[in-house]
Amino acid sequence: MKKQFLSVAMGVAFLAMATACNSTKTGSSMADSTAMDTTMADTTMSTEAGVEVGGAMMVPSKNIVENAMGSNDHTTLVAAVKQAGLVETLSGAGPFTVFAPTNEAFAKVPAATLNDLMKPAMKADLTKILTYHVVPGALKSSDLKDGMELTTVQGQKLKITTKDGKWMVNGANITIADVISSNGVTYVIDGVLMPK
């Protein structure tokens, strides 16, 4: 009887050890799996949805200026905004709608004119041109209508038109729409808008 009891006791002990080992492995696998899920969630959450402009992702958590500073296509615009002292304003709460000319758009402006505008003595003129690209409020493309006129921060009006499915502002093509920032909306355009 002692032999039989000893065999049963050893069998129970063996089963208990086997179960303990399996639950440890399962627990470890679950811990690893949970850690992997958390890592994947962190990666997913840190990859914010946005619009790619000039080789950089423009995201809603950044303001208009922060997003523009990441774009390789807007270095001239960013330099002009800095020169005009508008960084703080365009980084403010807004909201703003900005029509942002690319470097290629600025290249269409005669070099002498652009160089003159970047001089400290021409700050008022540069500010007038840049604020002509800014409209109060956050207007998405769904808000725009053909023939619509928008009053700029500078005070004059811009006209929105559409032809053959393409949208334009004062004749400049809107090449990328609805770039959402924390303080407004940006439209990439292929021309520099000049006030009258």
Secondary structure, DSSP 8 states (H G I E B T S, - for coil): -HHHHHHHHHHHHHHHHHHHHHHHHHHHHHHHHHHHHHHHHHHHHHS---EEETTEEE-TTS-HHHHHHT-TT-HHHHHHHHHHT-HHHHHSS--EEEEEE-HHHHHTS-HHHHHHHTSGGGHHHHHHHHHTTEEES---GGG--TT-EEE-TTSSEEEEEEETTEEEETTEEEEEEEEEETTEEEEEESS-----
